[in-house]
Amino acid sequence: MAAMAPADLKPLTPLLLAAALGACSDALDQNTVAGQVVAVLNAGSRTLTLVDAVRFEATSWALAPGVPAGLDARGSRLAIALGDSDLVQAATPLGPGPVIRLARGADPVAVAIQDDSIAWVANSGLNTVSRINLTSGDTASFAVGVHPQGVLLVNSSLLYVLNGNLSGGVPAGPSSISWRNLGNGAGGSGTIVLTGTNARSAVLGEDGLVYVVAAGSPGAGDGRLAIVDPAANREVAVLNGLGESPGPAAYHPSGRLLIASSSEGILEVNTSTRSLVRGPGQGVKPGGEGVAAVLVDPRGRVWAASPRSCNGPGTVYVLRAPPDYGEIEALVVGVCPVAAALATVPPVP
């Protein structure tokens, strides 16, 4: 499929983008989101859309070949896993950067950036995780569990790789986490066995715990949430009842865990009581649509990416903080958005 961008997006040059980010009269925005963009990865159009977090203006550009599957941002660094092409693309909000080639059959589906140059990539096709240098292109790979499809860095010193344990796209048993200590040459690695199946995404909460979303078996409606203590590297609690194939989660400063659901919109978990507040049938559905990715910005606003039918441009809804979730803005993005991340615009050279 040829890369394309929605016709009604107005591209911004780097100079105009930087100027726009510094020109808002809202003092709170200036203090918290000025100079930041929300990057939205569009699998259908194979594009990256960047939305100014202050002015809600968007620009979009095409990616290297491959089906976009995973996205991460750290500061002004972006990294995009390009699935079936065995490529990872580096970028900044000002434009695309180097493309790094992995081993044939890697099928990278998730990425996490460790620092200014190093990122980790889950290779679902080879049961490995790769350490890549986004500047030099150097790579090194390590064996993990079966069908890794998520990766998380805990305070940049502990690597978690989520092993879906799939066979033919169906869970073959419980998922697991392969962990690796990256701090100060201390070494150490191991495996955490999870209760749920088809673990696909994880987020670190402000409470220091890791929240792992397990999508379960397709059609079974058996999504679960695992709570993992990274200090002990073990699962400490499980919350059932997330319904059909829950997606990525975002931790809100209020202590709520917001979970994207293509069928239910935004599910909500109270992390302090470990209870499901908004379960199936009670999710927040902006525009009446399901949600593929959710992000919380520094102001506590919620950005929800809706792929709609994936037959045309998707929508990103900017919502007020929970429990209100009132709509602030609705923005057109590329076809079939699948992931979102917050990045900082670097100074214009």
TORPARO-419288 format. One record per residue (C-alpha): z negated, x negated, y. Coordinates in steps of 0.25 Angstrom, whole numbers, padded with zeros to 4 digits, always signed. Each point is the difference from the previous one (the first is absolute). Layout:
BEGIN
ZXY...
This chain:
BEGIN
+0000+0000+0000+0004-0006+0014-0012-0002+0009+0000+0010+0012-0009+0005+0011-0002+0014+0005+0009+0003+0011-0010+0004+0010-0009-0012+0000+0002-0009+0012+0000-0014-0003-0009-0009+0009+0003-0015+0003-0011-0009-0002-0002-0001+0015+0000+0015+0002-0009+0002-0011-0011-0010+0005+0001+0006+0014-0002+0014-0006-0012-0004-0007-0007-0005+0012+0003+0011+0009-0009+0012-0003-0010+0006+0010-0010+0005-0011-0011-0010+0001-0005+0002-0014+0014-0002-0006+0001-0013+0008-0013-0005-0006+0003+0004-0015+0015+0002-0003+0007-0007+0011+0010-0010-0006+0000+0006-0013+0010+0007-0008+0000+0009-0013+0010-0006-0010+0006+0011-0009+0008-0004-0013+0011+0009-0003+0005-0001-0015+0012+0010+0002+0006-0007+0012-0005-0014-0004-0005-0001+0015-0013-0004+0007-0004+0009+0012-0009-0005+0010-0008+0010+0009-0007-0005+0013-0014+0005-0003-0002+0003+0015+0013+0006+0004+0005+0005-0013+0014-0006+0002+0007-0004-0012+0010-0011-0004+0006-0002-0014+0008-0011-0007+0006-0002-0014-0007-0009-0011+0006-0010-0010+0006+0006-0013-0009+0007-0009-0008+0013-0001-0013-0002+0009-0012+0003-0008-0012-0007+0007-0004-0004+0014-0012-0008+0007-0003-0005+0014-0010-0010+0005+0000-0003+0015+0015-0002+0003+0004-0003-0014+0007+0010-0009+0004-0001-0014+0009+0010-0008+0001+0000-0015+0015+0004-0004-0002+0005-0014+0013-0001-0008+0006-0012+0008-0012-0009-0004-0001-0003+0015-0011+0000+0010+0004+0000+0015-0009-0006+0011+0000+0006+0014-0007+0002+0013+0001+0013+0009+0011-0007+0008+0009-0001-0012+0003-0004-0015-0003-0014-0005+0002-0009-0012+0003+0006-0014-0007-0006-0011+0006+0001-0014-0009+0002-0012+0003-0002-0015+0010+0009-0006-0006+0013-0005-0012-0001+0009+0002+0014+0006-0011-0002+0011-0006+0013+0004-0012-0004+0008-0004-0011+0010-0013-0005+0007+0000-0010+0011-0011-0010-0001+0002-0008+0013+0011-0005+0010+0008-0005-0011-0004+0004-0014+0002+0014-0007-0002+0005-0014+0010+0008-0007-0002+0009-0012+0012-0001-0010+0000+0012-0008+0012-0005-0009-0006-0013-0004-0015+0003-0001-0003-0011+0011-0005-0001+0014+0007-0010+0009-0006-0008+0011+0011-0002+0010+0001-0008+0013+0007+0009+0010+0005-0012+0009+0004-0010-0011+0004+0010-0011-0008-0008-0010-0005+0008-0012-0010-0001-0011-0003+0011-0011-0012+0004-0008-0001+0009-0012-0008+0013+0002-0001+0013-0008+0011+0010-0004+0009+0006+0011-0007-0005+0013+0003+0010+0011-0010-0003+0011-0007-0012+0006-0012-0001+0010-0007-0012+0007-0015+0002+0001-0004-0008+0013+0012-0010-0003-0009-0006-0011+0002+0009-0012+0013+0005-0005+0001+0013-0008+0012+0004-0008+0001+0014-0005+0006+0001-0014+0006+0014-0002+0001-0003-0015+0013+0008-0001+0010+0001-0011+0013+0007+0004-0006+0005+0012-0012+0007-0007-0014-0005-0002-0002-0007-0013-0015-0001+0003-0011-0002+0010+0004-0009+0012-0007-0013+0004-0001-0010+0012+0003-0014-0002-0009-0008+0010+0001-0014+0005-0009-0008+0009+0008-0006+0011-0012-0006+0009-0003-0014+0002+0006-0005-0013-0011+0007-0008+0010+0006-0010-0004+0010-0010+0008+0012-0005-0002+0012-0009+0003+0015-0003-0007+0013+0004+0003+0011-0009+0002+0014+0007-0003+0014-0005+0013+0006+0006+0015-0002-0003+0012-0005+0008-0008-0007+0011+0009-0002+0011-0007-0003+0013-0013-0004+0006-0007-0002+0013-0013-0007+0005-0010+0009+0007-0009-0004+0011-0011+0002-0010+0005-0013-0007+0004+0008-0012+0015+0001-0006+0006+0014-0002+0011+0000-0011+0009+0012-0001+0005+0003-0014+0012+0009+0000-0002+0004-0015+0011+0006-0009+0012+0007+0007-0002+0015-0001-0014-0001-0005-0007+0002+0013-0011-0011-0004+0000-0009+0012-0014-0007+0002-0007-0009+0010-0007-0012-0005-0011-0007+0008-0001-0015-0002-0010-0010+0004+0007-0013+0003-0013-0008+0001-0003+0004-0015+0015+0002-0004-0002+0013-0007+0002+0015+0001-0012+0007+0005+0004+0014+0001+0012+0009-0003+0004+0013+0008+0009+0010-0007+0008+0011+0005+0011-0006+0009+0011+0008-0007+0014-0004-0002+0004-0014+0003-0008-0004+0012+0005-0011+0009-0005-0011+0009-0013+0002+0007-0006-0004+0014-0014-0002+0004-0005+0007+0012-0011-0005+0009-0007+0013-0002-0002-0004-0015+0011+0009-0005+0010-0005-0009+0013+0007+0002+0010+0000-0011+0015+0003+0001+0006+0011-0010+0014+0004-0001-0004+0014-0004-0013+0002+0007+0001-0008+0013-0012-0007+0004-0012+0000-0010-0014-0004+0005-0012-0006-0006-0014-0002+0006-0003-0014-0004-0015+0001+0003-0002+0011-0009+0012-0003-0010+0005+0014+0001+0013+0006+0001+0001+0008+0014+0014+0004+0000+0006+0001-0014+0013+0006-0006+0002+0013+0007-0008-0004+0012+0008-0012+0005+0005-0002+0014+0015+0002+0001+0006-0004+0013+0012+0008+0003-0002+0007-0014+0004-0013-0007-0005-0009-0010-0004-0014+0004+0005-0013-0006-0008-0010+0008-0012+0001+0009-0005-0010+0011-0012+0000+0009+0002-0008+0013-0011-0006+0009-0003+0013+0008-0003+0007-0013+0013+0008+0000+0007+0003-0013+0015-0003-0002+0006+0008-0012+0014-0003-0005+0007+0012-0006+0013-0003-0008+0003+0015+0001+0012+0002-0010+0004-0015+0000+0014+0006+0003-0001-0003+0015-0009-0007+0010-0015+0001-0003-0011+0002+0010-0012-0007+0005-0011+0009+0005-0011-0006+0009-0012+0008-0001-0014+0001+0006-0012-0006-0007-0006+0008-0011-0005+0011-0002+0009+0005+0011+0014-0006-0005+0007+0007+0012+0014-0005+0002+0002-0009+0012+0015-0004-0003+0011+0001-0010+0010-0011-0001+0013-0002-0008+0001-0012-0009+0009-0004-0011+0004+0007-0013-0012+0001-0010-0011-0008+0006-0010-0006-0010-0009-0009+0007-0006-0003+0014-0008-0012+0006-0005-0004+0014+0005-0012+0006-0001-0008+0013+0012-0003+0009+0001-0015+0002+0003-0006+0014+0014+0000+0003+0006-0014-0001
